[in-house]
Every structure is written in structure tokens, then in C-alpha cells.
Amino acid sequence: EDHPIMSFTISKDGRSALLNIATQGVHLWDLHDRQLLRKYQGVTQGHYVNHATFGGPNEEFIA
């Protein structure tokens, strides 16, 4: 990543990571293949840090 990582979380299986990137939104990475899978826009970091996480019994959504 070219911008500061504000926070991150790793999936239970260790294959995926969500990174909150300053001014860039949330990025979903495949850690096994070392590939950026998706960028989620609309999330802004201000005075507080937003923490994205995997949700649901099978981690099928992002909160």
C-alpha cells in the first residue's frame, strides 16, 4: 500500500485481510495470492479510526 494503514483485520482462515487505508477506503487483500481483490470507497478517516471487519457465521459480508 502507498498510503498509511489505519487498521486491519484478518479472516479466521487467514486467507483474507481488510485494510483501512488513510484517504483510500477499505481494501480487501488475498493474503495467499498477495493480490488486491477489491477497493471499497466511501469510507473516510477523520478524527476517529473506522475498523472494518468480516461478519456473519461464514464471514460472508464486511461490516
N, C-alpha and C positions, 0 to 999 in steps of 0.2 A: 504494500500500500504506500502511496505517495503522501498521504495526509495522516495526522495523528490518530491513533486508535484510542477512542474514549473508553470503550468497554468491549468485552467479548464473552461469548458463551460457546461451549462445545456440546454437541449432541451426546446422548447416552452411549451410542455405539462408537463414538469417537471419530466418525467419518466426516461430519459437517461442523462448520463453525459460523456463527453470526458475529460480525464485527460492526460496531457503531463507529463510523468514521467521521471525524470532525468536518463539517460542511458538506459531506458527501452522502449522508444517509446510512442505510444498513446494507452490508454486503454479505452474501451467502457464499461461503467457500466450501469446496470439496477438498478435505484435507488429504485424502488418499491420492487423488489425481492432481492435487495442487492447482486447481482451476477455480476461477471466479465463476460461479453459476448464475448469480442474479444480483442486481442492484435494486434496492427499494428506496424510492425517492419520497420526499415529503416530510421526512423526519428531520427536525432541526435541533441542534445542541445550543442551548443558551446558558443561563446561569446554573442549570441543573443538567445532569447527565441522564439520558434515556438509556435504559437497559433492555435490549431485545432478548427474547428467549424462545425456545421451542416449546410448543404447548400441545396438549392432548395426550391420550394414552400411548399413541404411537408417534408422537412428535410430528404430526401431520400439518400443523399450522404454526405461524410465527406470531408472537404477541409482543 
